[in-house]
């Protein structure tokens, strides 16, 4: 098949913004494409050579692409650079360069060799796969080879594709429509084609199956280990009342972890991890790979969950940014893993030992999940309740926020609650808090207890239990666990410093509902800065003042390095001051 045909269709597609027109052009293209190359035609039209999850991208550096144009046309790189600055589009630069070359060359091009789709595709694959010594030169040659034969219009699209900027603006859904019409004669097949795409998101493969075996073949496409399933997504509603209403009065409520969605596939010893955008993350999370192997007791499964970095000493969930540098980084992973271990919170299972579970209702899937996985330090089940009681759900929501989550995801528990791959529907509804504000001031808190250290902090304290002062009741009320901001030396010295204040149970002037490993006479005051103040069902600070059953907590507290030796514990920040700060924080957001 001639590549020219693709280039002409791309030109037409570019000239319209109407989806129906685009679909018509694609239908005409696919209908006249032979079975042998239909997959390649589809990938090229997506601006790719493989489905995304394979992780093999074109994306040739512009610098190398310019060199290839020079090699094919003899036009100097400086001149090309100027053209690039003017047009801002490598495609146009290549097109103009080829035109120019043709004007300068005297012989006719009419009888020349034509570029085939196969040739373009093959060279693209070789360019993407070339690595190691001499690979740059090889890539330049492979591209120059195409440009030597290419017509100006072809050069435009070859260049845009090879630098990863084809951008025809065709949504996958438009391609699905076009394939259904081209191979089934109408959009009626669309439902089956879409289902296949949702569980096997490889449009080239689906096109090939359609061309070879028709719709019967497509209906047989199944979930396959190592090929990601498109993630199920959640709708949003603003109140718990509306959510319960929509869910028929009762629902499961799970913590909405604020991390990275991970779909884990396991087949005996082999594990694959995929992001929500279906990128392969396996190399970046060797710790998750090892953890899932340890926790899963069967042979084959696909799990859905959210990975969150955790402070092993405070148990606090950390903002995802602390591990985001792991993405795209091949080296130094081991160190990153040790520094910030992640916990994978599993909330679903969609495949088990040869069986597709996507059509099994949610409650049953959760049961199957819990039966086949044993929780470990690194693999946990998403915390949840099943409830129809607004007060109970509100309290659970506060707890989720205090524990570092964004809110809750409500899940339908009825027989219709299947796993709808790739869909955003009301079977899952997210409920997020509507404010987030920074704490501007530092506060002074009293150390009332401590927790034994883990990991690198073994032998010293992992975190301190901190309290604010309530002058009305003359007592200290807990508000956070403090584990960060200390130097290694300070950390090592903590047990020695607190030795003289140690007592064997919670001090009578301390109100705590948390069991600490060590208790102290409230005496030492530390300066602390936090990210924000949240409502908390666990901490006792200002309990019942803002909301019944809830106290206040500080999120992401850090020691500023300042020991307030100049303050008595009764001079620490008061619970009333924290209430005031919390109210101001909310006002600031509402403004
Ligand atoms: P947002 O930007 O609001 O997080 P989103 O667009 O990333 O939303 P949504 O589908 O709207 O994604 O919300 C669901 C997302 O929440 C999932 O993709 C997943 O990453 C995350 N999540 C965290 N905990 C859960 C849970 N228990 N169940 C389902 N999804 C969860």
Boltz pocket constraint, residues with backbone or C-beta under 6 A from the ligand:
constraints:
  - pocket:
      binder: B
      contacts: [[A, 231], [A, 232], [A, 233], [A, 234], [A, 235], [A, 254], [A, 255], [A, 256], [A, 257], [A, 258], [A, 259], [A, 260], [A, 261], [A, 276], [A, 305], [A, 306], [A, 347], [A, 382], [A, 409], [A, 430]]
      max_distance: 6.0
